[in-house]
Amino acid sequence: MQQKEMNIEEIALAHSLTLEELGQIRDILRREPNHVEIGIFSAMWSEHCSYKSSKKYLNGFPTKAPWVIQGPGENAGVIDIGDGYAAVFKMESHNHPSFIEPYQGAATGVGGILRDVFTMGARPVANMNSIRFAGIEGNSETAQKHRYLLRGVVAGIGGYGNCMGVPTIGGETTFEECYAGNNLVNAFTLGLAKADEIFLGIAEGVGNPVMYVGSKTGRDGLGGAVMSSASFDEDSESKRPTVQVGDPFTEKLLLEACLELFKEDLIIGIQDMGAAGLTSSSFEMAGRSNSGMIMHLDKVPAREEGMTPYDFMLSESQERMLICAKKGCEQKIIDIFEKWELDVAVIGEVTNTGNMELFWHGEKCAEVPVQPVSEQAPVLNRPIKEPEYLKNIEDITINKDISNQEAFDVMFSDMEVVDKSWVYDQYDSMVQTNTVKGPGKLDGSSIRVKETGKALAMSADCNTRFCYINPKLGASAAVMESGRNVAMTGAMPKAITDCLNFGNPENPEVMWQFAQACEGIKDACRELITPVVGGNVSLYNETNGVGVFPTPSIAMVGVNEDANKVLPSNLQKDGSLIYLLGETKAEFGGSLYLKKMYDKVAGVHPEVDFEKELKLWNTVIEANKQSLLLSAKDVNVGGIAISLAKMAVVGNRGVEVDVKLNDSKEIFSESLSRALVEVSASNKDAFEAVAKENGISYEQIGVVKGDSISINDIKVELSKASDIYFNKFKQVIEQDL
């Protein structure tokens, strides 16, 4: 039986375009679009590429500072780190693909973010990731599924990053039941470049050739951008073919070829072919320059037989770049890429028509104005509504009957707390030999900049429980936490990139959460003087109507003027003094204590005070400059008790601590803007002088000694705590292997 041919309305709907958007397309073209043109609009106007639901809330992010070289709008953000060098960094999501096919989804997420950085002219020098799953303990179907997902994601991240020779030096792995239907995979890369040698994704100069380089194009990834702009349901497994397949060895060749290319004065601009492939790269390059472009799609290197113009424009095959070259330089560029055994072809040229003209064996198969597609996608004014659940979130009264010892034992063995060496041992963290503070060392990670003697510190953070009970303050707290972790290494926080993971934007409550989180980020970045230099929005993280908690992941980058003064976060020396910086209050909203002891994500968000946060950063950074600190760790999940116990087991040293609190339960409070620092007895007076000068509250609470962890009424043998901390995760993740 012959299949009925679809009309244009049916084709548009099948591409996730609305009939209203189809009307706009007709107005733009002043005619009916063809199948290729529908594909182009659907990809470029997808949520993933256009940010049509989120764009209005992203306006107003602080993006400028004297050290910002390139803010949002390019492949990655760039900041000046002194001595003629720049840090180039970005974080992006690969959530949907990693749920459908965890290995390739995570691997191609790493590959994509690496290309975003090296296309700017930077050599990638550090990777991080932020991955989130449902609980993996027990034998429930969900736990088994997420152990499988976690193993696949970790293998994918390691498989790609290790082959590229880029160290994975930090990140976070967390667990919350809201991720049962949508695990999150956010990948971060940082690269180094000369500050005056940054390359942009532009195409200008009439007659300049447009060149394709990298792998051949296949049909893998077709519809990936549109797939990532929709919620999941029972049929999500059928979307497996839309997940791209990566080849890190080809990408390594592409990286080296591009870096060689950048040493010569041969190109105008270069763009990674990420989501929507050749469509997004060509339209974005032309759109930024108000140019037009001609492309001959039959000249694109093909991996499969019988490919069509539609396939070439929408494929998301990996390891590809689009270059706008200087006229007359084509052969030199061809020589470079052929030397690295990569495909290279001249496929078009820049025009001044303002249109994208596509040809197939000499015949025009599509013509679309560039600006309306790349720069004028619909901006939706979706309805917003405060979530009903917030009206019913209770402020929990802490039950005195649960002993602190019992609470500590339960919390310290939680998957969120214990060491994740099973994860990070699969990542090469030492390749390139610049890692100073790597994974598992607590708080921020650091790499040495050999060329300048400085160090770069970075951290990726978000407490999703905080964001659930108060999206605005939770997002502010994520910026504070990420900055605090960087400051704990002795580095001054400079700028952030973000990855905003939320549920279905068609739900007014989700859009309210998103709007509030954006305001929280704006407040924090403005007050802490850490501008936003790039980021990513990932919506539709929802399955069968159940969305994830608001998860605005924040990656902070900071500069330490002396790579020899990167501060550790684990206890260093017997006999040294332990100080608590900052104020502790009875603040348990969104805490691990409530989750583990009451099975609730509830309560009032801890106080957010940017002035206190800055005082904390400045105290630790200044004391470290004066060599007054042995170690420093922020107080975060689980409060003083859990944070100090981590310092002890990672340092393999016991502690005796007595903290003065209004209530004994406050040992688990998650008040913000606090840190634990280790000081030699001989530096006691000098350190206290620095704390006083910065106006922060401080208290000497104990000493490093013995072979047990003693914190108020909590006591555990160091050997027992270490066994739990270092072995529990491996036992759980491998239980069904």
N, C-alpha and C positions, 0 to 999 in steps of 0.2 A: 504494500500500500504506500503510495507516494506521500511524503510528509508535506503538510501545508506550509507554504512559504510565509514567513512572518512579515507583517507590515512594519512600517518605520516606528510606530508607537510601541509595538511589541518588542522590537529590537532594543529601543531605548530603555524600556522597563527591565528587559533582561540584563542590561548593563547597569542596573541600579540608578538610572537617571529617572527623575520625575517627569511627568508630562509638562509641568511648568518649565522645567529646565530644557526640555525639548523645544518648547516655544521660544525660549531665549536663544537657543542654538539656531533655530530657523531665522530669528531676527538678525542674528550676527552674520549668518551666511547669506541671508536674503534668498534662500532656496532650501530644498530638502537636503539634509546631510546624507552622505552615503555611509556604508558600513565601517570603513576605515575612520571616517570623521567622527562617527558615533563612539568608536573605541577610544579615540584621542580625547574627546570631551569627557567621557566617562572616567578615564584615568585621571586626567588633570583636575577634574572637578570632584573627584572622590574626596572623602573626608581625609584620607591618608595624605593626599598631595596638596589639597587646597586649604585645609584647616577652616572650612566654611562655617563650622559650628563654633569654633574656638577663637577665631581671629579677633573678634571684637574684644575679647577679654585679655588677649595678649598685648594689645596696645597699652602703652603706659608702663611697660616693664622698664626699669632703669637699665640703660644699655651703654652709658658713656662714663668714662673716667680717663684721667691722663694716660693710664697704661693700656687702655683698650685700643687695639689697632683695627680690628674688624669685629663688629657686633653681628646680631642676627641678620639672616637674609642670604648668607653664603653657605658653602658646604660645612664650614666649621668656624668657631670663634677664635680670635687671636688676641693675645695680650703680650705686651712688652715685658720681658723679665730682666732687662738690663744687659749691658755689655754687647749690644748689637744683636741679641737673640730674642726670639719670640716663642711662646708656647701656643700650640694650635690644638684645640680639643673640642670634642662633641660627644653627646650621648644620644642614643636612639633605641627604639624598641623593636623587637622582633617577636612580639607576643603571640599573635595568631599563628604564624608558621611554626613556632616552637611547640604549640599545643597539638597541632596536627602531625608534625614530624619532628620530634625534639632534636635529633642530631643535626639534620640539615638546617632546620629552622634557626638553631642557636649558632651553628657554624657560619651560615650566610649573614647572620646578624653581625658577627664579628668581622667578616669580610667587608660588609658594607660600611661599617663605621671606620675601618682602616682606610678604605678608599676615600671617604669624606675628608680624612686628615691629610693623606699624602697627595691628594689632588690640589691641595693648597700650597704644595711645595715643601712640606715638612716630612721628615723621617719619623715614623711612629716609634716611640720609645717606651710606652707604657700602656697597658690595657687594664681595665677594671670591669666588673659586671655586677649587676644587681638582679638577683633571681629570687622568685617568690612562688611558693607552692602551698597546697593544703597540707595538713598534718600527715606525716609519713610513718607514724608509729601505729602498730596494730595490724590486723588482717582484714580490715574493711576494704571494700572495693575501691573506695577513694584513696586510701592509704597505699594500696598496691599500685594503683594507677600513677600516683604522684611519685612513688619510688622509681617507677619506670621512667617517668618524665624527667625527674631530677638526674638520674643516671645518664639519660640520653642528652640532656642539655649540657651537663658538665663535660661529657665526652666530645660534644660538638664544639664547645668553647675551647677546650684544650687542643682538640685536633686541628683547628684552624689557626689559633694563635701561636701554638708551638711551632707549626710548620712555617709560619711567617717570620719566626725569630724575633717576636715582640714579647717581652715579659708581661705576664699577668700578675700585677703586684698588690691587688686588693679587691675589695668589693663587699657584698653582703648577701647572705642566704637566709631568708626568713620564711616563716610558716604561719598561715592564717586560713581558716576554713573558707573564707570568701573567695579564695583562689581555686576552689575545687573544680570549677568549670573553665577557668582561664588562668593558667600559670603565666607569670610575667617574666620576660627576659629582656633586660635593658643592658646594652653594651656601650662601653666608654673607651675612647682612645685619645691619647695625648701624644703630640709629635713636637719636634724641635725644628726650627727654621731660622735663617737669618731674618731679622726684623724688616729688612728692606727688600726681601726676595719672596714675597707672598704672591701666589697666583690666584686669580679669581675666575669664576665660571661665567665668562662673557664671550659673546661672538659679535664682532663689529669690524667694519672696514669692507666696503663693497668689493667683491671679487676675491676676498680671502678664502682659502679653501677650508672646507669642513672635513675632518679626518676621523675615521673610526679606528680604534686600536684595542688590542686585548684578545679575548677569546672569541670564537665564532658564536653566532646567534642561533639558538635553538628555540623550541617551543616551551621550555621549562619556565615556570613563573608566570605564564599567561594569566592575566586577570588578578595578579597578586595584590596590587594596590586597591582594587575594588573589594577583593576578599577581606583585606584588612580593615575595611570600612563597613563591616557588617557584624552583627551578633552571631553567635554559634547556636546550634541546636543539635538534634540527634543525627542529622545528616552531615555533620562537620567533617567526618572522616572522608567523605566523598570529595572534599576540597584538597586532598593530599596532592594531586597533580599540580596545584598552583604554587606549591612550595619549590623554591629554586634549589638547585644543586650546586654546591661550591667546589672549587678546586684551589686550595691554598698554594700549591706549588706554582700554578699559573699566576696567581696574584702576587707571589713573591717576585716573579719575573717582571710583572707589570709595575710593581713598586720600583724596582731597580731601574727599569727602562725610563719611567717617568722622572725619577730623580736625576738620571743622566740627561734627559731632555731639558730639564729646568736649568741646567748649567749653561745651556746655549740660548741665544736670543732668537728663538725660532717660532714662538707661539704668542697668540693674543690672549687666549683663555683655554681652560680645560674643565671638564665636568664629568663626574662619576655618573654612570648609568645605574641608578638605584631603582627605587619604586617607579614603575611605569617606563623603565628602560630608556629606549631611544626617544620616546615621546617626551618624557620629562626633561631629559638632558638637553635636547634641541630647543624645546620651547622656552626653558628657563634661560639658557644662554642667550638666545635671541631677545627674549623678553626684557632681560636686565639692560639691554643696550638699545632698545627700540629699533631693532633690526628685523630684517626678513631673512629667509633661508630657503635654498633649494636643496633637496636631497634625492638622490637616485637610489632607491631601496634595493634594486637588483644588484648594486655594487657592494652591499653589505655582506661580509663573509658569513656564509650559512653553514650550519652543522647538519641540517636535515634537508631531505628532498621535499619538493612541492610546497615550500613555504610561501606565504602570501604577504602582500604589503601590510595587512592587519597584523600578521604574526611578527613581522620585523619591528613594527612600531610599538607593540604591546609586550613583547617578550621581556622577561626579567632575568635572562641568562646573566650569570655573574662574571666578574673580572673583565669589565669593559669600560672604556672611556671615550668621550667625544672631545675632539680638539678643534679649536679655531686656530689655524696656522697662519703665519705670515706668508703672503704670496711669494713664490719662488723658493720656499724652504721645504717643499714637500719631500724631495729626495733625501735630504739630510734626516728628516723625521722617519722616513721609511727605513733608512739604513739603521737607525738606532733600534727600532722595534724589531726589525728582521734579525739583527744581531742577537737579541734576547729571545728569538724564536717565537714571536707573537704575530698574530694577524694584524695587518695595517692596510688601510685603503682610503683613498680620497673618494668621498661619497657625495660631496656637494660643495656649495659655496654660499657666502654671505651676500645678501641683497639689501636694497633699500626700500623694498615694497611693503615691508611690515607684515608680509604673509609667509606662512610655511607652505611651500609648494613641493609636493611629493610626486615622484615619477617612478614608473614601473616599466622597464624596457622601452623608454622613450615616451610613454604616454602618461599624462598627468592623472594620478589616481586620487588625489586629495589636494584641496587648497583651503587653508584656514588662517584667518587673521591671528597673529601671535599674541598681541596684548590681551584681547578678551579671554583667551585661554589661560595664559600664564599669570597675568596680573589682575584680572577682573573676574575671577571665579565668584559665584554667588556667595554673599555673606549672609548667613542665616541669623535671624533674630529669634532663636528658639525660646519658648516659654520657660520660665524658671519658677521654682516653688520650693520653699524650705521643706526638707524631708519630714514626714510625719514621725519617723522614729526619734528625731531629736526632741520632740515634745514629750516623749516618754522615757528618755534616758534619765535614770535615777542617779542621785549622788549616794553612793554606797557607804553605809556606816561599817567601819572595820570592826569585825568581831574579835574581842580580846581573847577568846578561847583557843584560837589557833596559835600555838607557840611559834616564836621566831625560828627556832631550830627546825621545826616541821616545815615551815614555809620555805626556809632556805634550802633544805634538802630537796624539796619538790622543784623549786625554781632553778637551782643550780644544775640540775640534770635535764632541764628542758632543751629541746632541739634548737630553740632560738639562742640559747646561752652557750652551749657546749662548743668546743673547738671543731672547726669544719675542715681539718687537715685532709680528710678523705676527699673533699672537693679540691682544695687548692694544691694538693700534692700532684694532681693530674695536670696542673698548669706549670709551665716553665717560668719561674719567677726571677731567675738569675741571668738569663741570656742577655747579652749586651754588657754585662758586668757593671751596671750602674745602679742596681737596686741596693738602697741603703736600709730601708725598712719595708719588708715585704709582707705577704699575707700571713695571718696568724699572730702577728706581733702587736695586735690591738690598736684601735684608733686609726689615724691616717697612715698612708703609705708614702714613701719618699724615694726619689731617684736622684742621683748625682748628675749635674750638668758638667761634664768633664771640661768643656771648653771655657767655663767661667769660674769653676770652684763653688758654685752655688748648688742648691738643691731645690727640687720642685716637690711639693707635697700635695696629695689629693685624697679625697674621700667621697664615697657615694652613700647617701643615707636617706631614709624616710621611715618614721614611725607611723605605720598605717592605722594603728589603733587611735593615736592622737588625731589623725586626719578624719577618722570616722566620727568621733565625738565632737569635733570642732574643725571643719575643713580649713578655715582661715588661719586659726592659731596653729593647727597641725602643720600646715605648709610653712608658716613662719618658723616653727620649731625644727622642721627638716633643714631649712637653710642654716639655722643656728647650730644644729647638731653637726652638719657637714663642715661648717666653718670651725667649730670647736675641735673636731677631730684633727683638722689641719693645724690649728694653733697648738695642739698637744704635741706636735712634732717639732715645734719651735718656728714654724713658718707663718708668715702673715697672709691670711686669706685675701685673695685678690678678685676672683670672679667665679661665676657659676655657669654651668650648662644644666638644663633640666630635661626630664622625660616625664610628661604628665599623663599618667595612666588612669583612665576613668571608665565608667560603664557606658550605657547607651545614651547618647545625647538627645535622643527623642524623648527621653524621660525627663520631665521638668526638674525633678529632684536631683538628678545627676548633673544637669546644667547649673543648678544652684551650687552644688558642691564644687564644680569646676570654677565658677565665677568667684566663689569665696576663696578657694585655694590660690587663684591668681592674685587676688588682693593681698593675701598673706605673704606670698613671695615678693610682691612689689614692696610691701612695708619693710620686710626684713632686708632685702637687698639695698633698699634706699638708706635705711638707718645704719646698716653694717658696712656700707660702702663696698659692696661686692656685686657689681653689675652683672646682668644676664647677657652673655655673649652668644648664646645659641641654645637650641633645644629641639624638642620633638613632642608632638601630641599624639597619644594613642587612645582612641575612643572605641566604643563598642566592645569593651572587655566584659562581655555578658554572655551567659549561656542559659537558655530556657527562662529568660526573664530575671535571672539572678546575676547582679553585677558585682564587680570587685569593690572593696573599700577604696575611697579616694587614695591614690598612691602617686603623689608628685615627687618622684625621685630627684634628688639634688646631688650633683657632683660639683664639689668645690675644689679649686686649684689655688695653691698659695706658693710663696717664694720664701725660701730660707737663704739668707745672705751667705751662709757658711755651711757647706756640705759636711764639715766635720762636727757640726753641732746639731745633728738630727737627734731629737730627744726620743729615747725609748719609752714604752708604756708599761713595761713589766719591772718588778722590783729588782734592784741591782746589788744592794750591799747590806749585810747584817749590821745592825747598830744605827742605821740611818733613821731619820724621823719622817713620819707621815703627817701631812697637813691636808685638811679639807678646806677648799676655797669655795665661797658662795654660801647661800642661805638654804637651809633645809626646812621645808614646811610639810604639813600633812596633805600632800598632793598625790592622790592615787588614781585620778581619772585616766583611763586608757592604759593603765599600768600592767606590767606582767603579773604583779601580785593579784590584781583583780581577776585577770584571765585564769590564772592557775588555781587560786584558792576559792574563787567564787564563780568561775566559768562565765564571766561577764566582760563585755567590752562596753564600759559605761563610765559615768562620773563626770566631774568638771575638769576641763583641761588645765594643766599647770600654768601658772602665771608666765606670761611672755614679757620680758623686760630687756630691750635691746641695749640699754645703757649698761646694765649689769653684765650682759654677754660680752660687750666690748672691754669692760674692765677685766674680765676673766682672761680674754685673749691677750690683752696687753701685759697683764701680770706674768703669765706663763712665758710669753715671747721675750719680755725684758729680762726676767730671771734667767732664762736659758742663755741669752746673749752674755750675761755676766757669769755663766758657768756655775750657777747656784743650784741647779736641779739635777738629780740623778735619773728621774723618770716622771712621767705625768700621764694621767688617764682621766678622761671626762667621766662624770657620773651619769649613766644613762639607764638602759633597761635593767630593772631589778634593783636600782638604787645603790646606795653605798655598799651594802653587803655583797651584792653580786659583782659590782665593779672592782672592789678591793680583792675579793677572792680570785678574780681573773688575774689581776696583777700578781698575786702570790703564786698561783700555779704555773703561769707562763714564766715567771722568774725563778720558780722552784725555791721559794723562800717563805718562811712562816711570818706571821704578823701577830702582834698583840695590840688591839685597838679598843678604845673606850670613847665613843662619841656621845657628847651631851646633846640629848634630844628632848623635846617636850613630851613625846610619847615614844615608847620603845619600837612601835611599828614603823616609825619614820625611817628606820634603817633601810626600808624597801621603797620609800617615797621616790618619785621620779621628778622632783623639782628640777627645773632647768638651770643652766648657767652655773654649773658646779664642776669641780675637778678635784682629784686626789693627786698630790705631788709628793715626791720623795726627795728629802733634803739631807745632806750630811750634817751632823751635829755642829761641825765647825762653821757651817754657812747659815746657821739658824738666824742670827741677828741680821745679817745682810739680806736674807730672803724676806724676813718680816718687814724690813724697811721698804723693800720693793712693793710688797702687798699693801702696806700703809699708803705709800705714795700713789698707788693706783686706786685707792679707795675701795678695796674689796674686803669683805669679811673673811677672816681666816681663823683656823683653830688647829693647834697641834693635837692630833687624836691618837697617836700611838707610835710604835717603833717596829722596825723589821728585825725579827728574831725567831729562833726556835724552829720546830718542825711541825707546827700546827697553825691553823687559821683560827684566831680568836677575835671575834668582833662583837662587843657587848655580850649578849647572852647566847651567841652562836659560837659553836666550837666544832671543828672537824680536823682530823689528821690531814696533813698536807698530802701524804701518799694516797689516801683514800680520795680526796678531792681531785687530785691529779688523774687518778685512774678513771673517775667519772668524766672529767672534763675532756680528756684526750681520747677515750675509747668508746664512749656512748654512741656517738654519731655513726661510726663505722659499723657497730653492732646492729643498729636499726636499719641503715640503708642497705646492708648486705643480707638481711634476714631471709629473703626469699631467693637468693642466688644459689 
